[in-house]
Structure formats: structure tokens, C-alpha cells
Amino acid sequence: MLTGRDGSSVVVDYLCNEARDHDMAVACFYYDFASREAQSPTNMLGSLLRQLLSGLEGIPEDIRKEFTSQRKLLGGRRLQVQDIVKMFPAVSSLRRTFICVDALDECIPEHQVEVLGALGQILQRSSNTRMFMTGRPHIRGAVERELGGGAISVSIKPRDNDIVTYLRARLRKDTTPEVMDGGLEKEIMKSIPDEVSETYVALRVNKTFAGHILIGENLDSYWFHYGSRES
């Protein structure tokens, strides 16, 4: 089930485990509805760049020069979206890079266009970069439009018994079990599975790359395969 932090972390954990054994970098960003006002395109892209830089032994000279030049402008101007986009190739050119963006549909609509445009530019300039993102189906058109024909997508809807298993596991960890009674638990088990919506998953690949990502934690898990496709 890939419907938020718990589900998408399966993909992130998989990639991080692969990164330990291969020359790879992984950067992730989770859109949170409660924090959407603070999650501007600049903050989002800056977070991804910082994660990639943190895995290097030193900061590439091109990025160091850009930071220095920005400090000289207007008493130290903050980096803008295009400034950050231009820095990505200096990092991603050093090793294969995966960028994971979860719950893109929670991004403020007016920010989505700018974010997707920036991510599209990063992919065009960074041949070593692959991108994985999730969101509700209504963002699919925007994603495919901005990322181009190289986007591979799949729609995922969890089975009811997967949701019930997940809910029971969470209820067992409830720190206030005294407020739960049989009637409330029954209502939770009935209403939440009915409200769970389909999740849209998109992967953008550059050049030819083969591999797979496991989505889910049960015997009927989805395997999301990517590769053998030219952008």
C-alpha cells in the first residue's frame, strides 16, 4: 500500500539499501498538507539539493562559486528556483541519482506547475537522474505533460484486507487504548477502507536503466518495473 509516509518509505528504504551497495544517491521530499504553505518550490528543491550534497565528501566547485556569487547580491540574496536547478547537474553527474517526491497532490496548485517544471529541467540536464513520485490520479496529466514521454506510470489501489491489516497494526500501538470501544473500532474498520482512494505512481527514467521497486509488504505486492526505455 502506497498512500503516504509508511507506504512510500518502502520504496525509499529499498533505494537506500541499494545505494549502500552501489554508487547511488537518494534524495526524498514528502508533501504534507498541514505544512503546504511553508513547502515552497525553493524550499522543496533546496531540501533535495542539500540531501545530495550531504552525501559528498566535499562541495563541488561550481556550487561553491554559485553560493559565493549569490552572497554578493543585495547583501546575500536567497537562491531562487532557477539557481538551484542549475546546481543539480554538478551533483548528479558524479553518480546515479534518485529523487523521490511523495504526495505531490498535496502541493499547493500554483506551486505544482513550478515544481514540475523545475524537476523536468533537472531531468533534461542530468542524464544520471531518475525520478519517482506519488500522488492522487488528478495530477497525472500535469506530471506527464511536464516530464515528457519518458514517464512510466501505474495506478495502485490497496485491497481492503491490506487496509484492515494496517489499521489493526496501528490500533495495537495506540497510546490511549482506554478511549477505544468495540463500536468505535468497528466504525473505523468499516469507514476508512471505503474512503481510501487510488494512488498514482510515476517514474521518469533517463537513458536505459533496468531495475524494479517493490511496492507493498504482502505476498501480493506490486512490482514496479522500470527500464529498457529511452527518453
Secondary structure, DSSP 8 states (H G I E B T S, - for coil): --SSHHHHHHHHHHHHHHHHHTTEEEEEEE--GGGTTT--HHHHHHHHHHHHHHTSSS--HHHHHHHHHHHTSTTT----HHHHHHHHHHHHTTSEEEEEEE-GGGS-HHHHHHHHHHHHHHHHH-TTEEEEEEE-GGGHHHHHHHHGGGEEEEEE---HHHHHHHHHHHHHT-S-GGG--HHHHHHHHHHHHHH---EEEEEE--SS--EEEEE-SSTT-EEEEE-S---
